Amino acid sequence: MVQDELLPQRHDVAAPQRPDRSRTARQSIVIERPIEEVFDRGCALEMRAQWHRATVAGELSGPCGRQLGARCTETRRAADGATEVWELEITAFEQNAALTIEGCCDSAKVVERHIFERDSASAGHTRYTLTVELAGTSLSAGALQNQIVQILIDFRDRLEQPNSVRPSVADAVRVRRQAERFSPRSRPVDWRRMRE
């Protein structure tokens, strides 16, 4: 019989995340655009696929996407490659100042709080703060933080450089071209050289 106190303790293995735990992450970014433009784009639920990498499409299912009570059905790519359908709704709305979006997908629930402020250091710039509360998933707090940082960077880049290609698309094209260049199918094989 083995006693528990004699077993070695493993501190290097992280405990699995419980899906019912709630996690919160917050991040701010300064965008070189007027607050009106940043707010208008931030509350356009149907346009989130332009800067939210996981979002494939969004379809409004109620009033215009830029007001209290607006609803949107959003299709997202999950980490495992499957698609998820999220139901989003604007539950708080203060023109050019604050926005709350609540969403759910199966047992997962998210509350996004968006705060827009004129940046006191730079005229015509906006400080945008995103706070995300997530429950019902196994996503870690660190992974959630990384996601909102990437969302804010993509959002800023989309506003400041509207004609640029999203980095994820550009990276995918570059990687594919490199793979094609070095792929055995892309050039004929000289079997005589292979024997040498």
PyMOL commands that set and color helices and strands:
alter all, ss='L'
color gray80, all
select helices_A, chain A and resi 4-6+35-42+45-50+141-160+167-182+184-186+191-195
alter helices_A, ss='H'
color red, helices_A
select strands_A, chain A and resi 23-31+55-60+71-77+83-94+98-105+108-118+126-135
alter strands_A, ss='S'
color yellow, strands_A
deselect
rebuild
show_as cartoon
